[in-house]
Amino acid sequence: KDHRDDMGGVGSYNDSCRTLYVGGLKKPSNGKELLDIVQEAFAEFGEVENINIIHRLMIAFVRYRLRSNAQFAKTAMAEQD
């Protein structure tokens, strides 16, 4: 019921967070906007409500409408480059 020590897995049943932290983003070299790339990558796991990109840190926060979609995306995208 609690988060794992390494924060892996699908999270905690006690936490209703629908937002994922996405780090390690790279500036696109193909001319596409970073927002479009993140949207395309994460939309396949469910309805995305909001994406907040902090360009100077090259990180994003992706908020899903449903917690289950966020959990599925976290598991599916773990360890991706």
Backbone torsions as a table, in degrees:
resi	resn	phi	psi	omega
1	LYS	NA	-14.7	-179.6
2	ASP	-104.6	164.9	175.3
3	HIS	-64.9	147.2	172.8
4	ARG	-70.3	156.5	179.6
5	ASP	-59.8	-33.7	-179.5
6	ASP	-90.2	5.7	-180.0
7	MET	61.4	20.3	176.6
8	GLY	-84.2	-172.9	179.2
9	GLY	76.2	-160.9	-175.5
10	VAL	-95.2	-1.1	176.4
11	GLY	106.2	-158.5	-175.6
12	SER	-111.8	142.4	175.2
13	TYR	-69.4	-18.8	179.7
14	ASN	-84.2	-6.5	-175.7
15	ASP	-116.4	126.9	-177.2
16	SER	-103.0	31.7	-177.2
17	CYS	-68.4	134.8	178.2
18	ARG	-114.8	10.3	-175.2
19	THR	-111.2	133.2	177.7
20	LEU	-107.3	140.2	171.6
21	TYR	-90.5	131.8	178.9
22	VAL	-124.0	115.4	-179.2
23	GLY	-113.1	172.7	176.6
24	GLY	73.2	25.3	178.6
25	LEU	-70.6	151.9	178.9
26	LYS	-122.4	148.3	177.9
27	LYS	-63.4	128.7	-178.6
28	PRO	-65.0	138.3	179.0
29	SER	-102.0	-5.2	-176.3
30	ASN	-97.8	9.2	177.6
31	GLY	86.3	-6.9	178.0
32	LYS	-78.4	153.3	175.9
33	GLU	-74.0	143.3	179.1
34	LEU	-59.5	-38.7	178.6
35	LEU	-59.3	-43.1	179.5
36	ASP	-64.0	-38.6	-179.4
37	ILE	-66.9	-45.4	179.1
38	VAL	-64.7	-44.2	178.9
39	GLN	-57.6	-47.3	-179.0
40	GLU	-63.1	-40.6	-177.6
41	ALA	-69.4	-36.4	-173.7
42	PHE	-99.7	-17.3	-178.5
43	ALA	-66.5	-24.3	-178.6
44	GLU	-68.8	-11.9	-179.1
45	PHE	-98.4	-4.5	178.4
46	GLY	151.3	-178.8	-176.9
47	GLU	-74.8	118.0	179.7
48	VAL	-90.2	125.1	178.4
49	GLU	-82.6	-41.3	-172.9
50	ASN	-156.9	146.1	172.3
51	ILE	-129.4	124.0	178.0
52	ASN	-114.5	115.4	-179.8
53	ILE	-106.8	130.9	174.6
54	ILE	-106.8	98.0	-171.1
55	HIS	-63.9	-37.9	-176.9
56	ARG	-67.2	-23.1	177.5
57	LEU	-104.1	-8.7	-177.4
58	MET	54.2	50.6	175.2
59	ILE	-130.4	163.8	177.7
60	ALA	-142.9	156.5	172.0
61	PHE	-121.7	121.2	-177.4
62	VAL	-110.4	120.3	-178.8
63	ARG	-108.4	124.5	178.5
64	TYR	-96.3	158.4	175.7
65	ARG	-70.7	-37.0	-178.7
66	LEU	-116.2	139.6	178.6
67	ARG	-61.0	-37.9	-178.5
68	SER	-61.9	-34.7	176.6
69	ASN	-66.8	-40.3	178.0
70	ALA	-63.9	-41.4	179.1
71	GLN	-64.2	-43.9	179.8
72	PHE	-64.2	-44.1	179.6
73	ALA	-63.3	-39.9	-179.8
74	LYS	-61.6	-45.4	-179.6
75	THR	-67.8	-43.7	-177.1
76	ALA	-69.1	-33.5	-176.2
77	MET	-94.5	-0.5	-179.2
78	ALA	-59.8	136.3	176.3
79	GLU	64.2	23.8	177.3
80	GLN	-86.8	147.6	175.7
81	ASP	-108.2	NA	NA
